[in-house]
Amino acid sequence: MRTMLPKISYRGRSRRRVHRRPSFSEAGMTLLELIIACAILLILSSAALPIAKYTVIRQKEAELRRDLREMKDAIDRYKDAADRNQIRVEIGSEGYPPDLETLVKGVQLGASSDRKIRFLRKVPVDPMTGQADWGLRAVQDDPDSTSWGGKNVFDVYSKSMGTALDGTKYSDW
């Protein structure tokens, strides 16, 4: 059974519509169009790479700031508890923790209580160095000192020698 094609009239005459196959030039993209499309994609992707690189750096910097803030806050809470005589501290420590592990392990709350209070869940990993090794400062140390007196932890800083996107050193945060 044959299918009938619709009749189209041109100036009063009727003709059958003829279906023809597209020619080779109408079938798809030419080589020149393909090269231009690839060049445009290459330019756009090369522009996106630096943006992605700086995004990763910004995320690491934000994580570093958050980790430092969390540890410094734990040191301050330890100091506040020591000043309120809620925890027992060594004489001469001025109420600061002896190390970061003390903040994680916890200290006995009160003189005879079996309860412990913890100030940190764990010592965070420095996102810039990839290690949980932080620079420590004691009360007796200079504010910009890189050596630790070893008596108690007053301040924490990153041991990374890198420079932030804003031009400051990570160790100064």
N, C-alpha and C positions, 0 to 999 in steps of 0.2 A: 504494500500500500504506500503510495507516494504522499508526501506532505505537500500541501499547497502553500506557496509563498504568497504573501499579501501583494496585491497589485498597487503600484504607485503610479499616479498619473502625472505626467509632465506635459503641460500645455495641451491638455485635452487628450493626450495619448496615454495609454496604459502600458506599463512595462512590468515585468517580473523583476523583483529585487534579486540581484545576483550576489551571492556570498563568495568572497574571495579570501584567500589566506593572506595574512600580513606579510609584507616583503621583509627581507633580511634586515634592512635598516630600521624598520619599525618594531622588530621583535624584542629588543632590549636595549641596555645601555651600550654606548660605544666605548672603546678603550679610553678615549680622552675623558669622557664623563667619569669613568671608573677611577682614573688617575686623579682627577680633580677631587672627587669625593674622598679618596684615601688621603690626599694632602690636607684637606680640611679636617678630617678626623685626627690626623697626626698633630696638626697645630693645636687643636682643642685639647688633646690628651697631654701634650707637652706643657700646656699652660696649667693644667690641673695638677701635675706632679708636685711643683713647689707648694701649692696650697695644701696638698695632702701631707707633705713633709712637715710643714709648720703646724698643722693641726695635731699631728702626733707629738711634736715637741710641746705644744701648749697643754695637751692632756697630761703629759709627764710632769710638767711644771705645776699644774693644778693638783696633781696627786702628791707631789713633794710638799707643796704648801699645806695641804690637808693633813699629811702625816706629821709634819713638824708641829702644826697647831694641836693635833691630837696628843702628841707626846708632851709638849709644853704645858698643855692643859692638865695632863695627868700629874706632872711634876708639881704644878700649882695646887692641885687638889690634895696631893700628899702633904705638901707644906702647910696647907690650911688645916688638915686633920692633925698634923703634929703640933701646930700652934694652939689648937683647941684641946690638946692632951687626949685625943681620941685614940692615938696610936703611940706605941713606945718607940722612941728614937734614941740613937747613941748620943752621948755627950760630945759636943764639938761639931756635930753634923749640921747644926743650925736649922734642923727640921727638914733637910732635903734628903732624898733617897740616896743610898750608896751606889746604886747602878740601875739601869733600865729593867733588868730582870726582877728586881724587887717589886717594881710596879706591876709586872705580869704575875709573879707568884703570889703577891698579896702579903699583907702584914696583919698581925693579930689585932683585932679591934678591942680596945680596953685592956685593963691590966689582967683580968682573970677570965675573960670571955674566950669561948672556943670559936667564935666567929672570926672570919678573915674578910678583909676588904681588899679588893683588887682594883687597880686604877687603869690598867691596860689589858686588853685581851691577848695581844701578842706584840712583840716589837716589830713594827712594819719594815718592809724592805724598801730601801732607798731606790726610787725609780730611775735615778740617774746612774747609779753604780751597779744596781741589780743585787746588792747585798744588804743584809740587815746590820751593817756596821756603820754606826753614826759617830760623829765627833762629839765629845762631851766637854763641858766646861764646869769647873767648880766655882764656888763663891770667891775664892782667893785668886782665881785666874784673871788675867786681863780680858776685857771684852772681845778683843780680836785675837786672842791666843788660840793656837792650834794644838797645844799640849794640855793634858788634863792633870790636875793636881792629884786626882785619885781618891779624894776624901768623900765627896758627895756630888750629885748631879744637879747643877743649877741651871744649865742651858744645854740644848742639843742643836747640832748643825749638820749639814750634809758634807761628806768628805769628797764630793765631786769637785773637780777642778774646772768644770765648765762654766760658761757664761750664759745667762738667761737671755731671752729675746729682748728684754728691756735694758740689757747692758750690765746688770748687776751680776755678781758672782753667786753661785748657788750656796757657797759656804757662808755668805753674809746674811742669808735669810734667817 
